[in-house]
Amino acid sequence: MRFQIRESELPHRMRQFLADIDSGAAYAADTLQKSRPELSSCLRGLIDTARQYSLPLELNSRTAEAMLSRLADAGWTQNSLSSQRTYLRHYAYETGEGVDWALASGANDRRPVELVFRTHFWTPYRSLIPMLTEQGVEDRLIRLADRWLWHRENVKCLTLDHVLAFKADPRNLGKLAEFMTGIDPGNPDTRLLQEAQRKRRSKAKGRTKQPAYGNLPEPFLSQAKAIASVPGDRGGLSGSRVKAMGSAIRRLLRSAANHGLEPELTMDTARAFAADLLADDLKTISAAGYCDFLGYFAKHAGYPKEISDALLETHWALKADAKEELREKEIKLARHPVGLVDFAITAHELLLWAPDENDIRNRRRDYTLAGAIALLCKLPIRAKDIRKGKIGDEFCRDSEGWSVDLKTSKTGQKIKGRLAECLTPYLDAVLLMDTDPAHLWQIYDSRLGTALFANPARDWKNYECEWLRRNMVKRTGHSAHIVRSLIYDTCVLDDDLDLRVARALCGHGHETSRLFYEMNADRYRRDQALDQLAAIEGSLTT
């Protein structure tokens, strides 16, 4: 096919591309020189077609597809059309014109990274290119990042839907988030990449949410489902209590099997259930809890009243016995002496060292843990209050800092007011999650209505109930409950404690303060006599 246009009539960029091939300045010029006439013909055909259809005189998806369609109508073979696509892709990758069409038209992205780095997206990262080359970053990861930057340019304000429209599997999205965090730390886009990764992974696995009560046989399954469906404001159980109820039912079934009984709830299986609880290596208070949950189930599932009464009576008896036992928190404090200042120092160290963590998940874990421990040091609330507190509701940020407005989960105590200034950097870090502080208000507005202490990999839902306990115990040897106890026990006896905690949160803690806070068993427990201290210490060392 003859095109009614000369090479001299091509747009400047196309003429420069052909001139660079002739002079050897183009990438892979030696290879392209062998196809120089074909490249010229292809570009002339593109512009000739653009003129016929009144399209822009450039390479884009419309002009490329119009030219290829014209050639197909003229009887060109698929192999010839494939060659034309290859020529156009060479031009696109060399000049940056029509790259979106070039990437979409090929099955694989095989661009040389030298050409990838020429695009304007890499201008902010020019100084990092030698380091990326030296470290041997995979070419395919650099190409993936470049495709992401092309995709990102299409929107001013990135949303999760726009991220999900980007073509990449969950594994590559995770690698992309890690890579972009490395070259552009503090960019909020990486949080959406991680969220999209989780959604893609869940969709690929066909994951369905397991009900809180777990797997149960009939009729227990239908009965537990009916109980769990009652909303909390109408006297229903919380998710954690429904889960515990399901666990109690499974214990009942195991006890029935162990005693050769039918898998059902009767007085005989209830007695076997209680006997096994007492025989197992359980704390008395835990055994009482199992009886409570199974008794609640029996009462609301329509079983005979004598069964639920017997289980609840056993619950109260075991609970009374548990009060005579040495409290676990006293034992833990005796084994691992610690004070509020120690917790505050730990929070400051976590905040200080978090940026040095290479893994993005560990960094975000440490920021969140630092904020939770710092908040516990200044506010007598429970772990559940921290988990449930939402941005804009319970926890609010303004130009002066953070404020709180909540009712405690257990007693309904009202806590309202501005939080101490020393907590601001901690709660800001929890909100920003490794994002640059310049994006504070953008992140704050986008997170309104979500939990402050939330998991970015779970659509900003609050962390599961064991997360704080597990990570605090790993880091300090104690759970959040111990911190709350220390506030009630020691602040009464030490007027300067709150000031020392604030200083420690600001990085001015002193190791010698540990001497004052070393506590053996129940030294400051108001409901125990001081003379029990020696007996407790003795029981722990024998």
Backbone torsions as a table, in degrees:
resi	resn	phi	psi	omega
1	MET	NA	131.0	179.5
2	ARG	-95.5	132.1	-179.0
3	PHE	-102.6	138.8	-175.4
4	GLN	-85.1	54.7	179.9
5	ILE	-156.3	141.0	178.7
6	ARG	-97.1	160.8	-179.4
7	GLU	-60.9	-33.4	-179.4
8	SER	-68.3	-14.3	-179.7
9	GLU	-92.6	-3.0	179.4
10	LEU	-67.4	154.8	174.1
11	PRO	-58.5	156.4	-174.2
12	HIS	-55.3	-42.7	-176.3
13	ARG	-62.4	-37.9	179.9
14	MET	-71.3	-39.4	177.7
15	ARG	-65.3	-36.8	178.4
16	GLN	-66.7	-38.1	177.8
17	PHE	-60.1	-46.1	179.8
18	LEU	-67.6	-37.1	177.9
19	ALA	-65.4	-38.4	177.8
20	ASP	-65.2	-33.4	176.2
21	ILE	-66.3	-44.0	-179.0
22	ASP	-63.7	-38.8	-176.9
23	SER	-85.4	-10.7	-178.5
24	GLY	87.0	7.1	-178.8
25	ALA	-80.6	-19.7	-178.6
26	ALA	-73.5	151.8	175.7
27	TYR	-64.3	136.0	-178.1
28	ALA	55.7	40.0	-178.2
29	ALA	-60.2	-36.0	-178.7
30	ASP	-58.9	-40.0	180.0
31	THR	-73.7	-42.3	-176.2
32	LEU	-69.1	-29.9	-179.6
33	GLN	-61.9	-29.6	179.1
34	LYS	-68.0	-24.1	-179.1
35	SER	-113.2	22.7	-175.5
36	ARG	-56.5	-46.7	179.6
37	PRO	-62.7	-39.9	-179.8
38	GLU	-66.2	-38.6	177.8
39	LEU	-62.9	-43.3	178.9
40	SER	-62.3	-44.1	179.6
41	SER	-61.9	-40.9	-178.9
42	CYS	-63.2	-45.1	-179.1
43	LEU	-68.3	-37.5	177.4
44	ARG	-65.6	-37.3	176.7
45	GLY	-64.5	-38.1	178.9
46	LEU	-62.6	-48.5	-177.4
47	ILE	-70.1	-37.6	177.4
48	ASP	-60.4	-42.2	178.2
49	THR	-66.7	-42.1	179.2
50	ALA	-59.8	-39.0	178.6
51	ARG	-67.0	-41.2	-178.9
52	GLN	-61.1	-39.1	-175.3
53	TYR	-100.6	11.9	179.5
54	SER	54.0	44.9	178.3
55	LEU	-102.3	162.9	177.4
56	PRO	-57.9	142.8	-178.2
57	LEU	-82.7	69.8	-178.1
58	GLU	-160.0	170.0	176.1
59	LEU	-87.7	119.3	171.2
60	ASN	-150.5	-178.2	-175.1
61	SER	-63.0	-36.3	-178.0
62	ARG	-70.8	-47.5	-178.5
63	THR	-67.9	-38.7	-179.9
64	ALA	-64.7	-47.4	-178.8
65	GLU	-68.5	-32.8	177.2
66	ALA	-65.1	-42.8	179.3
67	MET	-66.1	-45.6	-178.8
68	LEU	-64.0	-38.3	177.0
69	SER	-64.9	-39.3	178.7
70	ARG	-63.4	-43.2	179.8
71	LEU	-67.0	-38.8	178.5
72	ALA	-62.8	-40.3	178.5
73	ASP	-65.8	-27.5	179.8
74	ALA	-82.2	-0.6	175.6
75	GLY	96.9	13.4	178.6
76	TRP	-68.1	145.1	-179.5
77	THR	-77.9	165.9	179.0
78	GLN	-64.1	-35.8	178.2
79	ASN	-64.3	-41.4	178.6
80	SER	-66.0	-41.2	177.7
81	LEU	-64.1	-37.9	177.9
82	SER	-62.8	-37.4	177.8
83	SER	-64.8	-39.8	178.3
84	GLN	-62.8	-39.5	177.1
85	ARG	-62.6	-40.8	179.8
86	THR	-62.8	-43.5	178.8
87	TYR	-61.5	-44.5	179.7
88	LEU	-63.8	-37.4	178.4
89	ARG	-66.3	-39.5	175.7
90	HIS	-56.3	-46.1	179.9
91	TYR	-63.9	-43.3	-177.8
92	ALA	-62.6	-47.4	-176.3
93	TYR	-68.6	-30.3	-179.2
94	GLU	-76.5	-37.3	-173.1
95	THR	-105.5	-17.9	-177.3
96	GLY	84.9	2.8	179.5
97	GLU	-94.2	124.9	178.5
98	GLY	76.2	23.0	-178.2
99	VAL	-64.0	-35.5	180.0
100	ASP	-61.0	-41.1	176.5
101	TRP	-67.1	-42.4	-177.5
102	ALA	-60.6	-42.1	179.8
103	LEU	-68.7	-38.8	-178.8
104	ALA	-71.9	-26.5	-174.7
105	SER	-84.8	-15.4	-178.9
106	GLY	-102.0	149.4	179.1
107	ALA	-70.9	-34.5	-178.6
108	ASN	-133.4	152.7	176.5
109	ASP	-94.9	106.2	-178.7
110	ARG	-115.5	25.7	-178.3
111	ARG	-61.4	136.9	171.3
112	PRO	-63.0	138.2	-176.4
113	VAL	-64.9	-23.5	177.2
114	GLU	-61.9	-37.2	177.1
115	LEU	-76.2	-34.1	178.0
116	VAL	-59.8	-45.4	-177.4
117	PHE	-68.1	-11.9	179.0
118	ARG	-77.3	-20.4	-176.0
119	THR	-65.9	154.5	-175.6
120	HIS	-66.6	-16.4	-180.0
121	PHE	-64.4	-26.0	-174.8
122	TRP	-91.9	2.2	179.8
123	THR	-56.3	-44.0	179.6
124	PRO	-67.5	-15.4	-174.3
125	TYR	-113.3	15.4	-176.9
126	ARG	-53.7	-41.6	-176.9
127	SER	-67.2	-18.8	-178.2
128	LEU	-90.5	-14.4	-174.2
129	ILE	-59.0	-45.2	177.5
130	PRO	-58.7	-38.8	179.9
131	MET	-66.1	-41.5	178.8
132	LEU	-62.1	-38.3	178.8
133	THR	-67.6	-44.4	-179.2
134	GLU	-64.4	-38.0	-177.7
135	GLN	-77.4	-5.8	177.0
136	GLY	70.5	35.2	176.0
137	VAL	-60.4	134.5	-175.7
138	GLU	-59.6	139.4	179.1
139	ASP	-59.5	-39.1	-177.6
140	ARG	-65.6	-29.8	177.4
141	LEU	-71.4	-38.3	177.5
142	ILE	-66.0	-41.0	177.4
143	ARG	-63.8	-40.4	178.4
144	LEU	-61.1	-44.4	179.0
145	ALA	-62.4	-39.2	179.2
146	ASP	-65.8	-41.8	177.4
147	ARG	-63.0	-37.1	177.0
148	TRP	-63.5	-41.6	-179.8
149	LEU	-65.8	-36.2	173.6
150	TRP	-62.7	-45.4	-179.3
151	HIS	-64.3	-40.9	-177.1
152	ARG	-66.2	-29.4	-176.0
153	GLU	-66.6	-18.3	-174.6
154	ASN	-74.3	-14.1	-178.7
155	VAL	-129.8	147.7	178.2
156	LYS	-80.6	-43.5	-180.0
157	CYS	-118.6	111.9	-175.3
158	LEU	-70.1	137.7	176.0
159	THR	-124.5	165.9	179.4
160	LEU	-62.9	-38.1	179.4
161	ASP	-61.4	-38.6	179.2
162	HIS	-68.9	-36.0	176.8
163	VAL	-65.8	-42.5	-179.4
164	LEU	-64.8	-23.0	177.6
165	ALA	-75.7	-12.5	178.9
166	PHE	-75.7	132.9	-175.1
167	LYS	-82.7	104.3	176.6
168	ALA	-167.8	143.7	179.3
169	ASP	-80.0	167.7	-175.5
170	PRO	-56.3	-39.5	-178.8
171	ARG	-63.3	-44.2	-179.9
172	ASN	-70.4	-31.2	175.4
173	LEU	-63.1	-38.9	177.5
174	GLY	-64.5	-43.1	177.7
175	LYS	-64.4	-39.3	179.5
176	LEU	-63.0	-43.8	179.1
177	ALA	-60.8	-42.4	-179.9
178	GLU	-66.5	-41.7	-179.5
179	PHE	-65.7	-46.4	-178.3
180	MET	-66.1	-32.7	175.8
181	THR	-65.4	-36.3	-179.9
182	GLY	-67.4	-39.8	-177.2
183	ILE	-93.6	-18.6	-179.1
184	ASP	-138.1	63.6	-177.4
185	PRO	-61.8	139.0	179.1
186	GLY	94.4	-6.7	179.2
187	ASN	-75.2	125.8	-177.0
188	PRO	-68.7	-13.5	-179.0
189	ASP	-61.1	-30.4	-175.4
190	THR	-64.5	-28.3	178.8
191	ARG	-67.4	-39.5	178.2
192	LEU	-69.9	-33.1	176.0
193	LEU	-62.1	-43.2	178.8
194	GLN	-64.8	-40.4	179.5
195	GLU	-64.3	-41.6	177.9
196	ALA	-64.9	-36.6	177.4
197	GLN	-59.6	-45.3	-178.8
198	ARG	-65.0	-41.4	-179.7
199	LYS	-63.5	-42.8	179.6
200	ARG	-64.4	-40.7	-178.5
201	ARG	-65.7	-43.1	179.4
202	SER	-63.3	-40.4	-179.9
203	LYS	-67.4	-39.5	-178.9
204	ALA	-65.8	-35.2	-179.3
205	LYS	-85.5	-8.4	-177.6
206	GLY	63.3	35.2	-174.8
207	ARG	-69.6	132.2	174.6
208	THR	-116.4	147.1	-176.7
209	LYS	-73.3	128.3	178.6
210	GLN	-77.3	133.8	176.9
211	PRO	-63.3	154.8	-174.4
212	ALA	-59.5	-34.3	-176.7
213	TYR	-79.8	-9.3	175.5
214	GLY	77.1	-163.4	-178.6
215	ASN	-82.3	124.8	179.5
216	LEU	-139.1	148.0	174.7
217	PRO	-79.6	163.3	173.7
218	GLU	-75.5	149.0	4.7
219	PRO	-87.2	1.4	-176.2
220	PHE	-62.1	-35.1	-177.7
221	LEU	-61.9	-49.7	-179.8
222	SER	-65.0	-38.1	-179.5
223	GLN	-68.0	-43.3	178.6
224	ALA	-65.9	-37.9	178.8
225	LYS	-62.4	-41.7	179.8
226	ALA	-65.5	-40.7	179.5
227	ILE	-67.3	-41.5	-178.1
228	ALA	-68.4	-21.9	-177.2
229	SER	-78.4	-11.9	179.5
230	VAL	-73.4	122.5	-178.2
231	PRO	-65.8	155.9	-176.6
232	GLY	-61.8	-35.6	-178.6
233	ASP	-73.0	-5.4	175.4
234	ARG	-113.8	24.3	175.3
235	GLY	90.8	9.8	179.6
236	GLY	-73.7	167.9	-179.1
237	LEU	-86.0	152.8	173.2
238	SER	-73.1	166.7	-179.6
239	GLY	-58.5	-39.7	-178.9
240	SER	-67.5	-35.8	180.0
241	ARG	-74.9	-33.9	174.2
242	VAL	-63.2	-40.4	177.8
243	LYS	-61.8	-43.5	178.8
244	ALA	-65.6	-36.1	177.0
245	MET	-62.4	-43.5	177.0
246	GLY	-61.4	-39.5	177.8
247	SER	-63.8	-39.0	178.6
248	ALA	-65.0	-39.8	178.9
249	ILE	-63.9	-41.6	178.9
250	ARG	-65.7	-34.7	175.2
251	ARG	-64.9	-38.9	177.5
252	LEU	-60.0	-44.8	-178.9
253	LEU	-65.2	-38.8	177.0
254	ARG	-65.3	-40.9	179.1
255	SER	-64.7	-40.3	177.8
256	ALA	-60.5	-43.8	179.7
257	ALA	-65.9	-40.2	-178.9
258	ASN	-64.9	-29.5	-177.3
259	HIS	-101.3	10.1	177.4
260	GLY	68.9	29.8	-178.8
261	LEU	-105.0	162.4	177.7
262	GLU	-67.4	145.8	-179.4
263	PRO	-75.4	74.2	-179.7
264	GLU	-148.7	168.9	-179.4
265	LEU	-99.3	105.9	177.0
266	THR	-132.5	176.8	176.8
267	MET	-62.6	-36.7	-179.7
268	ASP	-65.7	-46.7	-179.9
269	THR	-69.8	-30.4	177.1
270	ALA	-66.1	-40.1	177.6
271	ARG	-65.1	-42.1	178.4
272	ALA	-62.7	-39.8	178.1
273	PHE	-59.2	-49.0	-179.0
274	ALA	-66.1	-39.6	179.8
275	ALA	-63.5	-41.2	179.8
276	ASP	-68.3	-34.2	177.3
277	LEU	-61.2	-43.9	-179.1
278	LEU	-70.8	-30.5	-179.3
279	ALA	-78.1	-29.0	-179.4
280	ASP	-72.3	162.6	-180.0
281	ASP	-83.1	66.0	-178.8
282	LEU	-111.8	150.8	170.8
283	LYS	-68.1	149.1	-178.0
284	THR	-59.2	-39.9	-178.8
285	ILE	-67.3	-30.7	177.6
286	SER	-70.3	-42.3	177.1
287	ALA	-61.6	-39.3	177.7
288	ALA	-62.2	-39.5	-179.9
289	GLY	-63.8	-42.9	178.7
290	TYR	-60.6	-42.2	177.7
291	CYS	-63.6	-38.7	178.9
292	ASP	-62.3	-46.9	-176.8
293	PHE	-68.7	-40.0	178.8
294	LEU	-70.7	-35.4	176.4
295	GLY	-64.6	-40.7	176.5
296	TYR	-60.9	-43.9	179.7
297	PHE	-61.3	-46.6	-178.5
298	ALA	-61.0	-39.7	-177.8
299	LYS	-67.3	-42.8	-173.8
300	HIS	-91.2	-10.0	177.8
301	ALA	-96.3	0.5	174.9
302	GLY	88.1	20.0	177.6
303	TYR	-78.4	162.3	-178.9
304	PRO	-52.3	142.2	-175.7
305	LYS	-61.1	-31.1	-177.3
306	GLU	-64.5	-29.4	180.0
307	ILE	-71.3	-50.0	-179.4
308	SER	-65.3	-37.9	179.2
309	ASP	-62.8	-43.1	-178.6
310	ALA	-64.5	-41.9	-179.9
311	LEU	-66.5	-42.2	-179.2
312	LEU	-70.8	-33.4	176.0
313	GLU	-64.3	-42.1	176.7
314	THR	-62.8	-39.4	178.2
315	HIS	-57.5	-49.1	-177.5
316	TRP	-67.3	-35.2	178.6
317	ALA	-66.4	-44.6	179.5
318	LEU	-66.8	-35.9	179.7
319	LYS	-65.5	-37.7	177.1
320	ALA	-65.6	-40.3	178.3
321	ASP	-64.1	-36.2	-176.6
322	ALA	-64.2	-27.3	-179.9
323	LYS	-66.2	-23.2	-179.9
324	GLU	-81.8	-15.4	-178.8
325	GLU	-78.5	153.9	175.4
326	LEU	-66.1	127.4	-177.4
327	ARG	-64.9	140.6	-177.2
328	GLU	-61.3	-38.0	-176.8
329	LYS	-67.0	-30.7	176.4
330	GLU	-67.1	-39.5	178.8
331	ILE	-65.0	-42.9	-179.3
332	LYS	-64.6	-40.2	178.7
333	LEU	-66.8	-31.3	177.8
334	ALA	-70.8	-38.4	-179.1
335	ARG	-75.7	-36.6	-177.5
336	HIS	-128.0	79.0	-179.0
337	PRO	-57.6	134.6	-177.0
338	VAL	-158.9	154.4	178.2
339	GLY	-132.6	174.8	-178.0
340	LEU	-61.4	-37.7	179.5
341	VAL	-63.6	-36.7	177.2
342	ASP	-61.3	-43.1	177.5
343	PHE	-64.0	-39.9	179.9
344	ALA	-64.5	-40.0	177.8
345	ILE	-63.9	-40.6	178.1
346	THR	-61.4	-43.3	179.0
347	ALA	-60.9	-43.0	-179.6
348	HIS	-65.3	-39.9	179.2
349	GLU	-64.7	-40.8	177.9
350	LEU	-61.3	-44.8	-180.0
351	LEU	-64.5	-37.3	-176.2
352	LEU	-73.1	-37.6	-173.4
353	TRP	-95.0	-12.7	-176.8
354	ALA	-54.4	-41.8	-179.1
355	PRO	-61.4	-19.9	-178.7
356	ASP	-82.3	-8.8	178.4
357	GLU	-72.3	127.9	-178.9
358	ASN	-73.2	-38.8	-177.7
359	ASP	-78.8	126.9	-176.6
360	ILE	-61.8	-33.5	179.7
361	ARG	-68.2	-38.2	178.8
362	ASN	-69.5	-36.0	177.1
363	ARG	-61.9	-47.7	-178.4
364	ARG	-67.0	-34.4	174.8
365	ARG	-60.5	-45.8	-176.6
366	ASP	-69.3	-38.7	176.1
367	TYR	-60.6	-45.4	-178.2
368	THR	-66.1	-43.3	-179.6
369	LEU	-65.6	-40.4	178.1
370	ALA	-60.7	-44.3	179.8
371	GLY	-64.6	-40.3	-179.4
372	ALA	-66.2	-45.3	-179.2
373	ILE	-65.7	-42.6	179.3
374	ALA	-60.9	-43.8	-179.7
375	LEU	-64.5	-40.3	178.7
376	LEU	-63.7	-32.7	-179.6
377	CYS	-68.1	-23.3	-176.0
378	LYS	-112.1	-10.7	-174.1
379	LEU	-135.4	124.5	-177.5
380	PRO	-79.9	70.5	179.7
381	ILE	-122.0	166.5	-178.9
382	ARG	-92.1	165.5	179.2
383	ALA	-58.6	-36.5	180.0
384	LYS	-64.1	-37.0	178.5
385	ASP	-63.9	-37.1	177.5
386	ILE	-67.2	-45.1	-177.0
387	ARG	-64.6	-39.2	-173.2
388	LYS	-85.9	-18.0	-176.0
389	GLY	-62.7	126.5	-176.2
390	LYS	-104.9	151.8	177.5
391	ILE	-71.5	130.0	-178.8
392	GLY	90.1	-13.6	177.5
393	ASP	-112.7	-81.0	179.5
394	GLU	-76.7	-34.9	-178.9
395	PHE	-121.9	120.3	-177.7
396	CYS	-124.3	144.6	179.0
397	ARG	-118.0	135.6	171.6
398	ASP	-134.7	-170.8	-175.1
399	SER	-64.5	-19.2	-177.9
400	GLU	-94.6	-20.1	-179.0
401	GLY	146.0	-154.4	-176.3
402	TRP	-103.7	149.0	173.9
403	SER	-132.7	161.2	-176.7
404	VAL	-127.7	145.8	177.0
405	ASP	-151.9	92.7	-176.0
406	LEU	-146.5	164.0	169.6
407	LYS	-111.3	130.4	-178.1
408	THR	-63.7	145.8	-171.3
409	SER	-67.0	-30.5	-173.1
410	LYS	-92.3	-44.9	-174.1
411	THR	-108.0	-11.7	-177.9
412	GLY	75.9	15.3	179.4
413	GLN	-64.2	134.2	-178.3
414	LYS	-85.4	127.1	176.2
415	ILE	-125.9	115.7	-176.1
416	LYS	-143.6	137.1	176.8
417	GLY	148.8	178.9	-179.6
418	ARG	-81.6	135.9	179.0
419	LEU	-79.5	157.4	-178.2
420	ALA	-58.4	144.7	-177.7
421	GLU	-60.4	-30.1	-178.2
422	CYS	-67.0	-16.3	179.1
423	LEU	-84.3	-15.1	-174.6
424	THR	-56.9	-50.2	-179.1
425	PRO	-63.4	-28.4	-179.9
426	TYR	-72.1	-48.6	-178.7
427	LEU	-71.7	-30.8	173.5
428	ASP	-62.6	-41.4	179.8
429	ALA	-64.7	-38.5	176.8
430	VAL	-62.5	-42.1	179.8
431	LEU	-67.8	-46.4	-173.7
432	LEU	-73.9	-31.2	178.3
433	MET	50.8	56.2	175.0
434	ASP	78.3	7.3	177.6
435	THR	-89.6	150.6	-178.7
436	ASP	-59.9	135.8	179.9
437	PRO	-56.6	-20.1	178.4
438	ALA	-62.6	-20.5	-178.7
439	HIS	-97.2	14.8	-173.1
440	LEU	-53.5	-53.7	-173.9
441	TRP	-73.3	-30.3	174.5
442	GLN	-62.8	-45.3	179.4
443	ILE	-67.8	-41.8	-178.9
444	TYR	-59.3	-47.4	-179.1
445	ASP	-63.8	-39.1	-178.6
446	SER	-72.3	-22.2	-176.6
447	ARG	-98.2	0.6	-179.6
448	LEU	-55.3	132.4	179.5
449	GLY	90.1	-6.4	176.4
450	THR	-102.7	161.6	180.0
451	ALA	-64.8	137.7	177.4
452	LEU	-64.3	-47.7	179.0
453	PHE	-92.0	79.6	-170.9
454	ALA	-122.6	159.2	-179.5
455	ASN	-97.5	116.2	-179.5
456	PRO	-63.7	-20.6	179.4
457	ALA	-84.1	0.3	-180.0
458	ARG	-127.9	42.1	179.7
459	ASP	57.3	34.1	179.3
460	TRP	61.1	31.6	170.3
461	LYS	-81.8	154.0	-177.7
462	ASN	-62.6	151.7	178.6
463	TYR	-60.3	148.6	178.4
464	GLU	-62.4	157.1	-166.7
465	CYS	-60.3	-27.1	-176.8
466	GLU	-87.0	-9.8	-172.2
467	TRP	-61.0	-50.1	-176.8
468	LEU	-66.6	-44.9	179.5
469	ARG	-59.8	-46.6	-177.1
470	ARG	-62.1	-44.6	-177.3
471	ASN	-75.8	-32.6	176.7
472	MET	-68.9	-41.8	179.1
473	VAL	-63.4	-41.0	179.2
474	LYS	-62.7	-36.7	-175.0
475	ARG	-88.3	-38.2	-172.2
476	THR	-118.6	-14.9	-175.2
477	GLY	87.6	-1.4	-176.9
478	HIS	-137.4	159.9	178.9
479	SER	-98.1	178.2	-178.9
480	ALA	-62.5	-29.6	-177.5
481	HIS	-62.2	-34.0	179.8
482	ILE	-65.2	-40.8	-179.3
483	VAL	-61.7	-42.9	179.7
484	ARG	-63.2	-40.3	178.0
485	SER	-62.9	-40.2	-179.9
486	LEU	-64.1	-36.8	178.1
487	ILE	-61.1	-48.1	-177.6
488	TYR	-69.3	-34.9	-173.3
489	ASP	-83.5	-41.7	-170.0
490	THR	-98.4	-28.5	-179.4
491	CYS	-63.4	-30.9	178.9
492	VAL	-64.2	-33.9	-174.2
493	LEU	-94.9	-6.6	-175.6
494	ASP	-139.9	105.1	-177.5
495	ASP	-67.6	-24.8	-176.1
496	ASP	-93.0	-1.6	-174.1
497	LEU	-61.4	-45.4	-176.2
498	ASP	-60.4	-36.8	178.9
499	LEU	-66.9	-41.3	-179.9
500	ARG	-68.1	-34.8	175.9
501	VAL	-63.0	-44.8	179.3
502	ALA	-61.4	-41.3	178.7
503	ARG	-63.7	-40.3	179.1
504	ALA	-64.8	-38.9	177.9
505	LEU	-64.7	-28.5	178.2
506	CYS	-87.0	1.0	177.7
507	GLY	95.7	15.2	-178.3
508	HIS	-112.3	23.3	179.6
509	GLY	-68.3	151.8	-179.6
510	HIS	-123.7	133.9	-174.5
511	GLU	-61.9	-29.2	-177.8
512	THR	-68.7	-15.4	178.4
513	SER	-64.7	-18.3	179.7
514	ARG	-60.3	-33.5	-176.2
515	LEU	-59.9	-38.8	-178.0
516	PHE	-69.9	-30.8	-172.0
517	TYR	-96.0	-3.7	178.1
518	GLU	-60.2	125.1	-172.8
519	MET	-127.4	129.5	177.1
520	ASN	-107.6	114.9	-179.4
521	ALA	56.7	-119.3	-170.0
522	ASP	-109.0	47.6	-175.5
523	ARG	-56.1	-41.5	-179.2
524	TYR	-108.7	13.0	178.6
525	ARG	-74.5	117.2	-173.4
526	ARG	-66.2	-24.4	-175.8
527	ASP	-93.1	8.4	178.8
528	GLN	-124.6	150.4	179.9
529	ALA	-82.6	146.8	-177.8
530	LEU	-65.2	-23.2	-176.9
531	ASP	-74.5	-4.9	176.2
532	GLN	-79.6	-13.0	-173.1
533	LEU	-58.4	-48.3	-177.7
534	ALA	-63.1	-40.2	-179.7
535	ALA	-63.9	-39.7	-179.8
536	ILE	-67.2	-45.7	179.4
537	GLU	-60.2	-39.4	-179.9
538	GLY	-65.4	-39.9	-179.2
539	SER	-67.7	-25.6	-178.6
540	LEU	-83.0	-21.8	-175.7
541	THR	-99.0	-9.4	-178.3
542	THR	-91.2	NA	NA
